Amino acid sequence: MALCEVLNSFLFEYDTPRIVLIRSRKVGLVNRGCSSAFSWVFLWEKGYQETDSVVSSVTTKVKGVTLTNTSTLGARIWDVADYVIPPQGENTVFVMTNVILTLNQSQGHCPELPDDQTVCKVKSDCVPGYVSTHSSGIQTGECVPYNSSINTCQVLAWCPVEDDSHIPKPAFLREAENFTLLVKNNIWYRKFNFSKRNILPTINSTYLKNCIYDAQTDPFCPIFRLGKIVEAAGQDFQEMAVEGGVMALQINWDCNLDRAASHCVPKYSFRRLDNKDSAHTVSPGYNFRFAKYYRNRDGSESRTLIKAYGIRFDIIVFGKAGKFDVIPTMINIGSGLALFGVATVLCDIVVLYCMKKKYYYREKKYKYVEDHELGVGETYGTNS
Ligand SMILES: *[C@@H]1O[C@H](CO)[C@@H](O)[C@H](O)[C@H]1NC(C)=O
């Protein structure tokens, strides 16, 4: 009866006269707790509804043009085909905001970037065939001038090698803040055969041409200014544009299909997915490299190496729809009733078997009916 003792000490450490009150209050509390839990589950969590989770498809389109003017490139226009990489993706779109271009690379011999492994004074500092994960190429064993003051080991590589030690700041394509992203999202709730898209039936084409999403004034406009997405997540666009990052554009389609379909509308929210931790700034942001290849007149191959920094927008669609259905209603009422039953039984067990005054309660709970012993030979009624 160790369990009973524990229960006893927790619940009923009281003197005899008070126990009656306490007992009824405790039992009452448990019962009330059960019933309110049940009604909460049933009404708040819509226990009377069948639910389904969303199936969705997303397509995106970015718009915007910007002009840059640098000494190496001259005046240059950047349009969608230049800065959206790859041109189309699945639930995600990458917009290049900063770039390190290395023009006219070709295969050959050139000095490696200087760092503590590659700086050399004499030929014997360099090991032919040496290559590390940070190398631009394979060392030839020569020590050659990198610039007027430093010598580095020579490598066989795409030359000249990329120098990415200085990231352009402010970002090269800082105008990307004013680019727009159109998100088209179709959703489907299979169980209810309900489908809808985020360009609502109330939106006409003139509105769609001119609107920009705003949580207050235009909450259903599917066109987002990139700067606003980042701002809404509490980040600074120009800061994020320098080294890149990952943003989530969340579309929530929680719908109560017991109401009219026009009440089922998307809710947009934004957050930054790559944690920007100001105390720990090792390897921040998001970047990758790719190249464009050319064949020269003389048949030799050259390429432009592009190290692209930018913001990846992941479009995350989630949602749950509910609609009245008899079966979950019955199941939930059933389990609710069972909960009541279990509560009563548990309370009774504690009171009748564990408490010090259990005999007293047993007596009170069950009214014992005294049997009138039937005498031998006595019968009920009369024989006929
Ligand atoms: C974006 O557009 C606004 C309004 O047209 C302009 O004031 C702002 O300078 C632009 N942003 C950048 C980075 O040029």
The ligand as a Gaussian input file, in Angstrom:
#p B3LYP/6-31G(d) Opt

LIG

0 1
 C       14.030000      52.657000     -53.427000
 O       12.983000      53.460000     -53.896000
 C       12.751000      54.604000     -53.076000
 C       11.517000      55.290000     -53.616000
 O       11.424000      55.218000     -54.995000
 C       13.981000      55.490000     -53.068000
 O       13.763000      56.605000     -52.249000
 C       15.156000      54.693000     -52.530000
 O       16.323000      55.452000     -52.590000
 C       15.344000      53.406000     -53.321000
 N       16.342000      52.569000     -52.684000
 C       17.604000      52.522000     -53.084000
 C       18.519000      51.649000     -52.333000
 O       18.005000      53.157000     -54.025000

